[in-house]
Amino acid sequence: MSEQQTSSGVSIEIAEVLQRLPHRYPFLLIDRATDYIANTSIRGIKNVTINEPFFPGHFPGAPVMPGVLQIEALAQTGALLMSKTLEADISKHLILFMSVESARFKRPVMPGDVMEMPVEVLFQRRNIFKFRGRVEVRGELATECEFAAMKADRPA
């Protein structure tokens, strides 16, 4: 696996992200992660570029990353934590988004921004996790919410 231990947890590079998540272009919204601690927390990283497929329509001449995609990026960050913690095999399992609560949008995310997404586990019961996540740009809060996900068998 392409990971590196740091003082605050494990770093997960793109090769491992691709092994642990089924998402692919244009819907993979996490480039790498840092600070992974099993069952506890992770920090996802997304480099937002003008080449994102949603920018031509949202909004022409004033590109802003849709808030729902920021929440999806948080959910993928949580799914990465779950996949690694539970050693999920993506050929047999999916991490499914279950709910989102208390979503707040504080500032727009635009091309050139780097989204840092600290996600912490609020609780875990077997294959269900509840998280609190934030999108931060240059240390400033852009988006926050609580969300839940579960590991499920992949349909045959």
C-alpha positions as CSV (number, residue, x, y, z in Angstrom):
1,M,0.0,0.0,0.0
2,S,1.1,3.5,-0.7
3,E,1.0,5.0,2.8
4,Q,3.4,6.8,5.0
5,Q,3.3,7.2,8.8
6,T,3.4,10.8,10.1
7,S,3.4,12.1,13.7
8,S,-0.4,12.5,13.5
9,G,-1.4,9.4,11.6
10,V,-1.0,7.7,8.2
11,S,-0.9,9.4,4.8
12,I,-2.9,7.7,2.0
13,E,-1.8,8.5,-1.6
14,I,-3.9,8.3,-4.7
15,A,-2.9,4.7,-5.6
16,E,-4.4,3.5,-2.3
17,V,-7.5,5.8,-2.7
18,L,-8.2,4.0,-6.0
19,Q,-7.9,0.6,-4.3
20,R,-10.2,1.5,-1.4
21,L,-12.9,3.6,-3.2
22,P,-14.9,2.5,-6.3
23,H,-15.4,6.2,-7.5
24,R,-13.7,7.3,-10.7
25,Y,-13.6,10.4,-12.9
26,P,-15.6,12.5,-13.0
27,F,-16.9,11.5,-9.5
28,L,-13.8,10.8,-7.5
29,L,-13.6,13.9,-5.3
30,I,-10.6,13.1,-3.1
31,D,-6.9,13.2,-4.2
32,R,-5.2,11.9,-1.1
33,A,-5.6,11.8,2.7
34,T,-3.4,12.5,5.7
35,D,-3.7,12.0,9.4
36,Y,-5.6,8.6,9.1
37,I,-6.2,7.0,12.5
38,A,-8.3,3.8,12.4
39,N,-11.8,4.2,13.8
40,T,-11.1,7.8,14.7
41,S,-10.3,10.4,12.0
42,I,-8.8,11.3,8.6
43,R,-8.1,14.5,6.6
44,G,-9.0,14.3,2.9
45,I,-7.4,16.6,0.4
46,K,-9.0,17.7,-2.9
47,N,-7.2,20.0,-5.3
48,V,-10.0,22.0,-7.1
49,T,-9.1,22.9,-10.7
50,I,-10.9,24.8,-13.4
51,N,-11.0,21.5,-15.3
52,E,-13.6,20.0,-13.0
53,P,-16.6,18.9,-15.2
54,F,-19.2,20.9,-13.2
55,F,-17.6,24.3,-13.6
56,P,-18.9,25.1,-17.1
57,G,-22.4,24.9,-15.8
58,H,-21.9,26.1,-12.2
59,F,-21.7,29.0,-13.0
60,P,-20.5,30.3,-16.4
61,G,-18.1,33.2,-15.7
62,A,-18.2,32.7,-11.9
63,P,-17.2,29.1,-11.2
64,V,-18.2,27.8,-7.8
65,M,-18.0,24.2,-6.6
66,P,-21.6,22.9,-5.7
67,G,-22.2,22.5,-2.0
68,V,-23.6,19.0,-2.6
69,L,-20.3,18.0,-4.2
70,Q,-18.4,19.3,-1.2
71,I,-20.6,17.1,1.0
72,E,-19.9,14.2,-1.4
73,A,-16.1,14.8,-1.0
74,L,-16.6,14.7,2.8
75,A,-18.6,11.4,2.4
76,Q,-15.8,9.9,0.2
77,T,-13.2,10.9,2.9
78,G,-15.3,9.1,5.5
79,A,-15.7,6.1,3.1
80,L,-11.9,6.0,2.8
81,L,-11.6,5.9,6.6
82,M,-14.2,3.1,6.7
83,S,-12.7,1.1,3.9
84,K,-9.3,1.1,5.5
85,T,-10.5,0.6,9.0
86,L,-12.8,-2.3,8.0
87,E,-10.4,-3.7,5.3
88,A,-13.3,-3.6,2.9
89,D,-12.8,-5.3,-0.5
90,I,-14.4,-3.0,-3.1
91,S,-15.0,-5.9,-5.4
92,K,-17.4,-7.3,-2.7
93,H,-18.5,-4.3,-0.7
94,L,-19.7,-0.7,-1.1
95,I,-19.7,2.1,1.4
96,L,-23.1,3.7,1.1
97,F,-24.0,7.2,2.2
98,M,-27.0,7.0,4.6
99,S,-27.7,10.5,5.9
100,V,-26.5,14.1,6.1
101,E,-27.5,16.5,8.9
102,S,-26.8,20.1,9.9
103,A,-25.1,21.1,6.7
104,R,-23.8,24.6,6.6
105,F,-22.1,26.5,3.8
106,K,-19.9,29.4,4.9
107,R,-17.8,30.4,1.9
108,P,-17.6,29.4,-1.8
109,V,-15.0,26.9,-3.1
110,M,-13.5,28.0,-6.4
111,P,-10.9,26.8,-8.9
112,G,-7.4,27.0,-7.4
113,D,-8.6,26.2,-3.9
114,V,-7.3,23.2,-1.9
115,M,-10.0,21.6,0.2
116,E,-8.8,20.1,3.4
117,M,-11.4,17.9,4.9
118,P,-11.0,16.8,8.5
119,V,-13.5,14.0,9.3
120,E,-13.9,12.5,12.7
121,V,-15.9,9.5,13.8
122,L,-18.7,10.4,16.2
123,F,-19.7,6.8,16.7
124,Q,-19.4,3.3,15.1
125,R,-21.6,0.3,15.5
126,R,-20.4,-2.7,13.5
127,N,-20.6,-1.6,9.8
128,I,-22.2,1.8,10.4
129,F,-20.3,5.0,11.1
130,K,-21.5,8.5,12.0
131,F,-19.1,11.4,11.2
132,R,-18.6,15.1,11.6
133,G,-16.8,16.7,8.7
134,R,-15.5,20.1,7.6
135,V,-14.3,21.6,4.3
136,E,-11.6,24.1,5.0
137,V,-9.8,26.3,2.5
138,R,-6.6,28.1,3.7
139,G,-7.7,27.4,7.2
140,E,-11.1,29.0,6.7
141,L,-14.4,27.0,7.2
142,A,-16.3,26.5,3.9
143,T,-18.7,23.7,4.7
144,E,-19.6,21.6,7.7
145,C,-22.0,18.7,8.4
146,E,-22.6,15.4,10.1
147,F,-23.2,12.4,8.0
148,A,-23.5,8.6,8.2
149,A,-22.5,5.7,6.0
150,M,-22.6,1.9,6.1
151,K,-20.6,-1.0,4.6
152,A,-22.9,-3.2,2.5
153,D,-22.4,-6.2,0.2
154,R,-22.1,-5.2,-3.4
155,P,-25.1,-6.4,-5.4
156,A,-24.5,-9.5,-7.5
